[in-house]
């Protein structure tokens, strides 16, 4: 990848890829061309245009003639400075061939007249061998009136021989430049930007992740978290249990209430997605952004495949808009069990949402197979003996869920409030590219593989290239070990440079799920976790977690802490905060609580109660239960 960028340093305009030429042509056609050219690049280019660089100097008579043709009229002294040796014999030979002549202004070639009256040609030739020039500079060098000069520049601009704009970094006065020269400078500027940053190592990247994902620097509001992860699907309750607590400073119960309020107010919409494994995940989209992930036509095709009851509910909501549960039942003439099953089917296909989050979760988890054998009203009328109630907990849970699902208004995700205004495919790909930059800061293809519902990578890659050539983002090799094609926003590079230059750490601990977007590893990106016994095989699962201190992974926990593997450089002192972080799982509101109690079965393959770390967990309320360490909710208040 480094050699790939080195190639840009030496290639000429004619050797550029066709795609880059198209991007550059689009940029030069704009009214405002990005300001990315440095004065150092112009100085280096002048040596080539003026044939002052050793590689550009004349080494024979033909090259000498080319310099005279390009730069003439040129004095003897100036010509000698552009030749590898004394050009006297070359000049004599060219004069005998009647190809050049010497005038009072210097050497010229005989095929062109240098009349002072042809001022347009003078301006054209002057700009062809120089970089961006202001009107003041051109007036002084060419000895012309500004009004006359501006008229000539306007003509050349209309003929697309030159370009106008603020091209040079640090300059505030409008400049004019030959288009070919500007193209050359622009390409060199892009290449220089790609080489501007030294790649950071994995440790630097992890510190960057803690900051960029607002784990070490929490968001001020929940909406900021939702915007950063818009369109990213998570298992049910994962967003409330794992994402929000690590990125905000509010209490877990307050976070659940705030999220429910935002859903009720219509600011965000919960939408279900079916994963490749057949499970249902949920994503939270800001109002009017569903068009970024699904087209309305796609949702209509899904609706056409529905059964009779679901079609009736779908058509009712399409005609009447957001509706209460009882209105849907009465308006369609269906029984409650039929309405429940239809709502479940619509939600699971991503066609339906609700402004009451508990109802949405309840209907999404509804299992019609448990009660479909007999009508809903018959189930309610049956006498429920305690013995039967104990034997059928799944049935009892299903009925409770159905009763909870009767609140809120149900609405189609194809509605304008959820869908928003449709985008053209190219604009949609650009929006996805910006979404990835907002989400990750630094974008590589490996991160894209963890996403769902986005445009093909090729379309996003083309959008990222256009943004790079427009000066909005950078392309380079920012992190070692990742793909050589990396794109980064300017803000992300500032954070990365800050972490590269700071010797001090973040001094923050956290417990992140293996599917947390702040840990975009897996697949082609190795986790790089090594214990004393060898590499740790990390499985991307919501029940598996990584404990980090100062951005460094110190432990890997499987199945909600049942199995614990220590990274080789961890010790008891660095793990001091781990027990308290584990307690957060039990402090969650009951619907989000992953376990009724926490059990540490083994640590590094040894029974947890016999491990050296057993005393650390015991000090924080864990009790020995045979070879296990168990934390009961009643022990949550125990401190060191």
N, C-alpha and C positions, 0 to 999 in steps of 0.2 A: 504493500500500500504506500510506503514511503517513496519507492521508486516511481509509482504511478504519479505522484505529485511532483517529483523532480522532473519528470518529462515536460510538464507545463512550463518549466523555467526556460527551456531552450527551444521549444517548438515555435515556428513562425505562424502567421495568420493562415497561410495556405495549407498548413498541416493540421489544422483544427478539425475536430469532428463535425459532421454535418449538423448534428443536434445542437451543438454549441453555437454554430453559425446561425441557426434559426432563432435560438434564444437571444443572441446578440442583436440580430436584426429587429426583433420585437422591441428590445430595449431602446435601440437607437431611433425607433419610430415614435417613441413617446415624447410628449411635450416636456416632461421633466426626467432627465437621465440621472440615475443615482450618482452621488458623489463618493467615489471609492478610490480615485487615482491619487497617489501620493507624489510629492515633488521629487522624491528620490527615484521613483520609476521614470518620471519625465527626463531627469538628468541622464539616467542610464540609456534611455531610448534615444536621446539626442546624439549620443556618441555613435549610435548605429546609423541614424538618419543622416548625420553629417559626416559619416565615414571616418570618424576619429578613433574608433575602436580598432585595435590591431587586426582583428579578424575581418574588418570592413575596409582596410586600406588597400590601395591599388598595388597589385603585384605584377601587372603587365600592361601593355598599351591599351588593350580593350577595356580593362577595368578602369584605367585612367580616363578613357573617353567617356565611359558611363558616368563617372563622377562629374566631368565637365558638363555633360548633357543634363544632369540632374541639378547641379548646384550653380552652373554658370549664370551670369558672369562671375568668375572666381579668380582672385589675384594669384600671382606666382607663389607668394608665401603661403597662402591658404591651401593651394593645391599641393605644395610640397609637404605640408603637414598631414596630408591625407594619402601619401604614397609611402610604400615600404622602403623606397630608395629614391635617389635623385631622378625625376621624371624627364630630364632634358631630352634624352634620345627618343623617348616615347612621344614627346610633344613634336619633335622634329619630324618623326615618321608620320604622325597624324596630320601635320600641316602639309607635307608633301602629297598626302592622299586627299587634300582639300576637305578634310572632315572637321577641322577646328580652325579658329583664327583668334588672334589677340587684338583686343580693342582697348580703349582707354579705361574701360571698367573691368577688364580682365579677360580670361579665356572664355570663349563661347563655342558652341558647335555651329557649323555653317548652315544647317538646315532650318534654323529658326532665327527670326528677327527679334531683337530685344528692344522694341520701340517703347519709349517712355509713355507713348499715348495709349498703349494697350495695358491699362491699369488693372483690368480684370485678370489678365494673365499674370501680372506681377503679384497680385494678391494670392492667386491660386498657387503659383510656384512657391511663394514664401511660406504658405501654410503647409505645403506638402513635405517640407523638411523640418518642421517644428511641431511642438506640442500645442496645447491650448494657449491662446493669446487673447488678451483683452483689447478693446478698441484703442485704448490709450497706447498700448505697446505697438500695435500695428500702425497707428498714426505716426508715431515717432520714427519707426524704422523705415516706413515707405514714403514718408514726407507727403502725406495726402490730407485733404480736408476731411473732417469727421463725417460730414454729411455725405460727401462723395463716397467715402469708404463704407459707410453703413448701407448705402444703396447697392454697392457691389456685393457686400456680404449677404444682403437679403436675396440678391439674385442667385448667388451660389448656394444659399440655403434652399431656395425653391428647387434648384436643379439637383438637390441632394448630394452635392459634392462636399459640403461641410456640415457641421452640427453646432448647435448653440446650447449653452447651459452652464451650470456650476459643476464643473468636472473635477476640480482639484480640491483635495481636503485642505481646509483652512482658508481658502479663498472665498471672498464674499462678492466679488465683481464678476459679472457675466463674461464668459469666455467663448471663443470661436476656435474650432479645430477641424482639420481635415478628417473626413469620416474613416478613411483607412487607418490613419494614425491613431484616431480615437479607438477604433476597434482593437488595434494592437495594444494600446495602453490598457484598455479595459480587460483584455485577456490576461495581461501581465498582472493586473491588480487582483483578478480572481485567483490566479495561481499564487500570488504573494499571500493573500488572505488564507489560503489553504495551508500554507507553511508557517503561519504566524504563531501556532500554539504547539508546545511540546506535549506529547501524549502523557496523560496521567496514569498512574498504576491503579490496581484494584482498590487499595486502601483509600486513595484520593477519591475514587469513584464512589465508594460507600459513604464517605463523609458528604460528598455532593448529594447523594440520594437522600440522606437524612435531612438536609436543608431544603432541597428542591421539593420533596414530598411533605414538607412542613411537619416533620416528626420532631426535629430539634428546634423548629421555629414554627409553632402552631398557627393555624389560620385564625383570623379574627371572627369569622362567621361560618356557619355550616354551608351556606350557599357557595362560598369559595371552594370548599371541598367538593361539592357536587359538580360545580363547573369543571374542576380539574379532572374528575373521573366520569364525566358525562358519557353515556353510551357503553361503559365498561360493566359487564355482567358479573355478578357475584352470587354465591349460594345464598339461600334465604337467611336473612338476619345477619349475614356476614358484614354488611356495610355498617350496621349499627353496632355490632359487637367488636369488630376488628379495625375498620377504617376510621370511623369518627373518633373513638377514644384516643387513638394515637396521633390525631391531627388537630384536636381542639382541646381546650382546657376545661370544658364544662363537665358536670357530673353525668354519669352514665344514664341515670333516669331522666335528667334534663335533656340529654341528647335525643332520646327516644321521643320525648314530648315535642321537642322542636321539629324533628323530622315529620312527625305526624301532623303538626300544625302547618308546615310548608306544603304537605300533600293536600290537606284540607283547604288551604287557601288557593290551590291551583298553581302555585309557583313551580312545583315539580310534579312529575307523573311517574308512578312506579309501573314498569312494563316487564313482563316475563319473557324470557328467552329459553329455548330448549337447547341444551349443549349436545355435543357429539355423543356423550355417554348416556343420553336420554334423561338427564336430570334437568330440573327447572331452576334457572338462575333469574335474578332480578336486577334490573338497572334503573337508575333514577335519572331522568332527563329533565333539564330545565324546560319551562313552558315553550312550546312551539319549535322544538328541535328534533322531533322524531323523523323529519324528512332527511336528516343526515344519515340515518341508519336503514331506513326502509322507504321504498316508494309507495305511494298510495295504491298504485296498480297492483303491487305485490300483495298488499293486504287484502285487496278486493279478490284476488285469486285464491287466497287462503279461505276467505269467507264463502266462496262458491263451492268449497268442498265440505261444508258443514252439513250436519244432519238436519232433519225437519225442525226439531225443537230449537236447536241452536240458531237456525236460519230465522225462525220466528222472533227470537230475542234480538238477533242482530238487526233485522229490519225494523223492529220497534224502536230500538235505540237510534238507528239511522234516521228515522222519521221524526222522533220526538226529542233527540238530544239526551243529555245527562238526566237520568231518572232514578228514583228511589226503588228499592227492591219490590215493595208492594205494588208500585205502579207498573213495574215490568210484569209481575205475576198477573195482575188484573187486566192489563192491556193485551197480553198475549193469550190469556185464558188457560195458561198452563198451571199444573200443580206445582207446589213448592219444590218437590224433589226434582221435577223436570227443569224448573228454573235454576236450581242449584247446579245440576249437571251441565246445563247449557252455559252458565256463567263460568264454571270451571273449565270447560272446553274452550271457550272464547279467551279466557285469561291465558291459558297454557299455549295458545297459538299466537299470543301477542296482539290480539285484536281488541282487548278490553282492559280497562283500568278502573280504579275507584279512588274517590277522594277521602276514603276512610281506610287507612293503612292496615289496621287489624283485620278488617273485613276482607281486604284484598289478599292478605296472607292466608286467612282461613279458607277462602274459597279456592285459592291456588293449591292448597294442601288437601282439599277435599278428595276423598276416594269413593266415587260412586259405587264401586263394586261391593263395598261393605254393606250397603243398604238397598241396592237396586232390586233385590229379590222380592221385596214387599213394599207397598205404598208408604209414603212418608207419614200420612195421617194414621195408618195402622200401627206403625212403630211407636208413635207417641202414645196411643191408647193402651198399649200392652202393659200389663202389670210387671214392673221391674223388681224382682226379688233381689236381695243383697247377693245371693250366691251367683245369680246370672250376671249381675253387674260386675262382679269380680272376674267372671270367666270371659267377659267380652269387653276389655278395656279399649280395643281399637274401635268397636262400634260406638261405645260411649263417647270416645274422643271425636268421632265423626259427627255425631249428633250435636255435641257442644260447639263444634266448629261451624256447623250449619246455622246454629242459632246466633253465633257471633257475626256471621256474614250478612246479617239483615240491615246493617247500618250503612250510611253514606250513599252517595250517588254514583251510579255506574255509567261509564261513557266509553265510546269507541276511540281507539288510538288513531283512527283515520280522521278524526275531527280536526278542524283547523286549529283549535286551541292546543292540541297535542302535536299535530303534524307540522303546522307552520307552512310557509311558502316553499314550494318545490324549487330545487336548484338544477341547473344544467350539469351534465356529468363532469365536465372539466372543473366547474366551480365547486362541485361536491367533493372532488378529489382534493382540491386546494384546501377546502375547509377541513377535511380529514387530516391533511398534512399539518395544518395549524393546531388541530386538536391534539395530535401526537406530540407536537413541540410543547404545547401547554402542559401535557400530561407528564412527559419524560424529560423535557429540556434538551436532551441529547437523543436523537432518534437513529436507530439502526434497524435493519430488517428483522433481527431476532426479537426486538420488542414488539414489532408489528404482529408477529405470530401469536402473541397472547391476546390479540384483539378479536372482536367479532363485529360483523355488520359493516365493515369499512370497505372502501373501494379497493380494487386489486392493487397490489404493491407497485406494479409498474406505473399505474396512473398516479399514485401518491409520490413515487420517486420522481416522476417528471415534474410534478407540482413543486416538490422540494428543490429541484434543480432550477426551476424558474425563479423561485424565491431567493435562491443563492445568487443567481446572476443579476437579480434586482437589488442586491445589497441588503436584503432583509435578514438573512441568516448566513451562517458560515458552513462551509463543508471542509472537512479535514480529518485528521487522525487524532482524536481527542483522548481516547481511552485504549490502552494496550489490551490485547486479547479479544477485542470486539471486531466486528466487520470493518474492513478498510474504508467502506463508504459510510461516513457518519455526518450527520447534519446537526447543528446546534443553534439555538437562539442566542442573541447577544447577551441577554440576561443570564442564561445558563453558563455561558463562558466566563462571565464575571464571577459567578459563584464558584466555578471550577478553578479559576485562577486564584481566587481567595483561599481555597482549600489547599492548593499546591504550594502557596507561599507561606501559609501559617504553620509554624511548628507545633502550636498547641492544638489540642483536640476539642471535641464538642462537649465532653464530660456529660454525656446523656446516655441513659440506658433505655432499651425498649424491647418489646417482645412482639415480633411480626410474624404473621402467618406466611407459609411458604408460597401462597398465591397472592400475597400483597404486591401491588404494582411497584412498590419501592424495592422489591427484590425480583427483578425481571430475568431470573436465571432459569435454567432448565433447557432441555433441547440441545441446541448447539452451544449454549453458553454454560460453561461448567460452573458449579457452585464454588469449587475451590476450598471446601471444608475438609480438613485433615485432622484426625485424632491420633493418639499415640499408637493406635493399632492399624492406621492406614486411612485411606480416603473414606469420607462419610457419604453414603448414597442418599441424597435428599429426594424425597417424593413430593411433588407439587400437590398438596392437599390442604384444605382449609383447617384440618385438625392437626397439621404439623406446623411447628413454629421455630423461628431462629431468635435466639437471645443475642442482642448486640450491646456492646459498651464502647462508647467513643467511635461508633461506626464500624467496630471490629466484631465479626461473628465469634461468639464464645461457646455457644452450645446449640445443639439441635434436639428438639423435643418432638416425639411422635405421639399421635393419638391423645392429644390434650395432656401431655406431660407424662404419659404412662412409661415411656422409654426415653431416657436422657443420654445423649452422647456429647462428650466434652471435646471442644477443639483443643489442639495440642498446647496452645499458649495461654489457656485459661487457668485460673486458680480460684481458691475460695474467696479471696479478697475481691477479685473482679466480678464474681458471681453473687455478691452480697445482696443486690437488688432483685435477683430472680424470684425468690419466694414471694415477695410482696407483689410482683407483677403477676404471678400465678393466681394470687388471691382475687385479682380483678375479674377473673372469669366467674367466680362465685358471687361477686358483688353486682353482677349485671342484673337487670330486671329479669324476672322468672322466665318469660318467653325466650329470652336471649341466652340464658344460662346453658352452657354446653353440657355440663355434668352436675349431678346433685352433690357430688363430692369429688375431690381430686385424689387420684391414686398414683404414686410413683412406684412402679413395679421394679424397674432396674435402672442403674446408672452405669454406663460403659460396660454393660453385660453382667454386672454384679447385682445381687439383690440390693434394692435401694436402702433398706434399713441397715445393711452391713457396710455401706460405702462410707468413705471419709467425709463426704458432704452431708451425711445424715444429721449431724449436729447442727449444721446451718439451717436445715429445714425444720428441725425440731424447735429451734429458737423462735421460729415464726409460726408456730401453731400446728405443725404436722405431727401426727402421732404414729407410733410404730404399731403395725397390725401384722404380726408375723414378720415376713421379710419385706413387707411393703411400708411405705410412708403414706399416711392418709390425712387429708385436710377436710374437716367437716365445717359446714357453714357456721356452726356455733363457735369455732375457734378463730374466726376472721378477725376478731378484735385483739388477739394476742400480739404483742409487740416484742421487740428485742429485749 
